[in-house]
């Protein structure tokens, strides 16, 4: 019969798993989910630290979520570390695809044991994070105590690792859907540009030749002038439609050029306060562009900030002229969430609103 303490421990662990499962169900931003999973796993084992790492090769991993009791001293998010692929808990997880442990870091080589000793962590258990049948990463819990963690601890955090894997799999599926939609947008834009627009331009040239041969002031000349005007309007409307579907400048020249072109066409004064100069993954650039494009629609005097923060792109559009901006931006939150980012609309202190999105860069 289970003891009362064992029963209480099981109930606490189920509650911790439920709290993480709710974040997965609500599609919380990945950085929030990873930090919460690390914290709940550590609390379930009564350890002082835990982290989520993604493997990049057989002997290297990057920290993508971390929790440390009583402060931030520990492995920082985005730190990349080598690990011993044979003797470390991470190495065993990577190699065997099963939970593993390292009861001591003495005698184990690599950056990771050195860092763990430096931050006073003595032993570790780890469980694999599986994504689409592959070992994507690991959930690691560590202690400062001299005694190794109890037997079976590496299996007790497996549920948290499974939830992380489920969330990453869902996120990957959402990203593939968005990428497929963007690819369709690009194909449609290209078909319009190379097909319909070219036919329309050819028709316009033919009308110009016919107009040149018609008698000046004749009924035929007037009809051709009207046809030329309508062809010009149709071409302008088609160009605007193609840009709205997918701006070719974005794929050819990057986000900075696309945002500058967007500001120039906005029809209202747009103050572009900050834009990045380097290129980013296609999905990141496209999402940032459409956040700005949708936010500018109906704005009165917007200020645009797109800031490169190294590991993320921060997109902000400030405007003091439009109320109810949240009702004008359907779908943006879903799109941003699909790439693992966060999205919100806040009331500005000076009036108006601020649309803000944070997009991860090539995590």
N, C-alpha and C positions, 0 to 999 in steps of 0.2 A: 504493500500500500504506500502510496506516495506520501511523503511528509508534507506538513503544512508549508514549510519554506519552499519546497520544490514546487508545490502547487502554486504558491504565490509568484514564484519566478516564472512559471509557465504562463500565468495570466498576464504578467507584466510584459513578457516577450510578445505575446499575441497582441497586446495593446500597441506595442511599439511597431510591430509589423503592420497593424491596421493603419497607424498614422502615416506610414510611408506609402502604403497602398492607396490611401486617399489622395496623396500628392500625385501618384502615378495616374489615378483615374481623372484627376482634375487637370492633368497635363501641365503641371507646374514647370517653370523654367528649369533646365537641367542643373544649373548651379545651385538652385534651391533644393532640388531633389537629392543631389549628391551629398550636399552638406547635411541634410536631414537624415539620410540613410547612414552616413558615417556616425552622426551623433547617437542615433537610436541603437545602432549596433554596439557602440562603445558602452552605452548605458546598460544594455542588456547583459553584457559580459562584465560590467563593473570595471572596465579598463579606462585608462586616462586619455587615450587618443585612438582615432580611427581615420582612415582615409580611403578614397576611391581612386584607383589608378587605371589608366588605359595603356595597354601594351603598345609599344612601337618597336616591333622586332622581338627577338627572343631574349634579349638581355638589357632592354631599356624600357622605361615606362614614364608616363607623365602624370602628375598629380592633378586631378580634376575636381576633387572635393575633399574637404578636411574638417576635422573637429578635434579640439584639444581642450581638456578640462582646465578651466581657470585662466585661459588666455590663448594667445595666438602663437606661442613659441612652438615651432614644429615645422613640418614640411609646407611650404607655401604652395598655393594653387598655381599651376602651370610650371612648377619645377620639374625638370627632366633628370632622371637618375638611372645609372647602371645598376644591375643586380646580378648576383651569382646565379647562373641558370641551373646549377646543380644543387647547391646547398641552402639557398635562401627559400623562404616560404613563397615568395613571388615566383622564383624560378621553378619550384616544384608544381605550383599551380599552372604555370605556363606549359610545362612539359607534360604533366599527367592529366590536366583538365579536371582535377579533383581538389578538395580542400587540403590545406597543408599547414604546417607550423614550423617555426624556428624558435627553439627554447633559449637560444643565446646567439648573440652576434659575434662572439669571440671566435676568431679564426676564419670568419667568412669575409671574402674579398668583395670589392666593388664600392661604388659611391654610397649606395643605400645603407649598408651596415655602418659605414663611417658616420653618416649623417644621423642615423638612429642612435648611435652611441653618444654623439655630440649633444643630442637633445634628450638624453637620459632615458631612452626607451630600451628595455632589456630583452623582451621576447615578443613574438608576434604570431598571430594566426591569420590565415587568409582563405577566402573562398572565391572561386572563379565567377566572373560575370560572363555569361554566355549570350552571344548575339548571333542569331541565324546559324546555330550549330558550331560557331567558332569561339575560341577563348578571346574575348574582346578586352577584358581587363580583370581586375580583382578588387574585392573589398577586404581591407586589412584592418585589424584591431591590434593595438599594442599596449603594453603596460610598463610602468616604471618600477614595478615590484621585482625583487630578486627571484621570487618563485615563478616558475613558468605558469602559464594559464592552465586551468584545469583540462583534463582530457576531454575531448569532444567539443571544445570551444570552437574549433574551426568549422564544425558542422552546424553549430547553433547560429552562426551568422549567415548560413547558406540561404535562408529565406530572404534576407535583405539583399543579398547579391542577386537572387532570382528576380526580385522586384526591379532592381536597377537594370538588369538585362531586358526585362519586359519593357521598361520605359524607353531604353535606347532603341529597341526594335521598333516600337511604335513611332518614335521620333524619326528613325530612318525611313519607315514607310511613308510618313507624312512628307518628309523631304523629297522622296522619290516622286510623290504625287505632284508636289509643287514644281519640281524640276521638269516632269513630263509636261505639265501645263505651260511652263515657260518655253520649253522646246516647241510646243505647238504654236505658241504665240510667235516665236521667231520664224517658224516655217510660214505662218500666215502672213507675217509682215514681208518676208522675202517674196512670197507669191504675189502679193499686192504690188510690191515695188518692181519686180521683174516681169510681171505679167500684165495685170490690169492697168497699172500706171503707164507702162510703156505703150500699150494700145491706145490709151487716152492721149498721150503725147503725140503719137503718130497721127491720130485723128485730128488733133489741134493743128499740126503742121499742114495736113491736107486742106483743112478749112482755111488756113492762112493763104495757101496757094490759090484756092478757089476765089477767096475774097480779092486777092490781087488781080485776078483776071476779070472780075465782074466790073461792069460800068459803074463809075463813081456816082453815088446818089440814087442808084437803081433799087428797085424792090429786092432783087436778089442780093445786092450788097448789104442791105439792112438785115435781111434774114441771116446772112453769113456772120455779120457782126454780132447778132444776138446769139448765134450758135457758138461763136468764139468766146463770148462772155460766159455762157453757161458751161462750156468746156473748162474754162479757167476756174470757175467756182467748183466744179466737180473735182478737178485735180487738187485744189486746195483742201477740199473736204476729205478726199481720199488720203492725202498726205497726212492730215491731222489724225485720221482714223488709224493709219499705219503706225504713227508715232505712239498713239495711245495703246495700241496692241503690244508693240515692243519697239522701243527706239533703237534704230540701227547704230546711232552714235554710242550707245552704251556698250555694245559688244565690240565695236571697232576702236573706240578711243577711251573707254572707261567711265567710271562714275563721275569724276570731276567734270569732264567735258559734258556729260549728259545732264548734270545738274545745272551747269551754266546755261546750256541750251534751254532747259526747262524754265529757268528763271527769266530768260530773255523773251520767251513766248507767253509768259503768264498773264499779260494784260494789266497787271498791277505792279507797283514798285516792289521788288523782292530784294531784300538785303541778305546776300549770302555772306555770312560772317566767317564761316570756316568750312573748308572742304578738304578731304585728303587728296594727296597726289599720287599715291601708289595704287596698284591694282589689287583687287580682292577676288576671292572665289566668285564665280558667276552668280550663284544663288544669293550670296551676300549682297553683291552689287545690285542685282535686280530687285531684291526686297527693299533695300534702302531707297532706291529710286522711286518705287511705287508708293512707299510711305510718304515721301516728300510730295510726289505728284498728287496723291489723293488729298493731302493736307492743304495744298495750295489752292485746290478747287474751291472757289468762293471766299478765299481769304481777302482781306482788305489791304494790309500792309505787313506782310509776313517777314519774319527773320528766320533764316535757315542756318542751322549748325549741324555739320556732319563731321564728327571728331573721331580720329583714329586713336584708340586707346591701347594699341598693341594686340591684346587678345580679344578685343571687341570693338565694334563700330557703334558709336552713340549718335543717334539721329534725333534732332529736335527741330520742330517748326513752331515758332511763337507768332501769335497774331492777336490783336486787340479788337478786331472788328466783328467777329462772328460768334454768335451764341449757339449752343447745341451742337458743337463740333462732333460729339460722339455719335450723333445720329447721321452724320454725313460720311462716316468712315466705316461702312459695313465691311466685314471680312478682313480688315487689316490685322486685327489682333490674332485671328486664326492663322493668317499667313506668317506673321512674325513668330508665333508659337511653333509653327511647323518647322522652322529652321533653328529652334532651340533658343529663341530670344524672348524678350519681355516687351510689353506694349502697354502704354497707359495714356490717358488724357487728363491733364490737371488744369485747374483754374489758376491763372497767373496772378501774382500778387498785385500787379498794376492793372488788372482787368484783362478780359479775353481768356485765351487758353494756350496751353502748350501740349503739343503732340510729341511724345517721347518713345523711342524704340531703342533697345539695346540688342545688337546682333553679334553672336559669337563669330570669331574669325578662324576658320580652319582648325577647329579643335580636333 
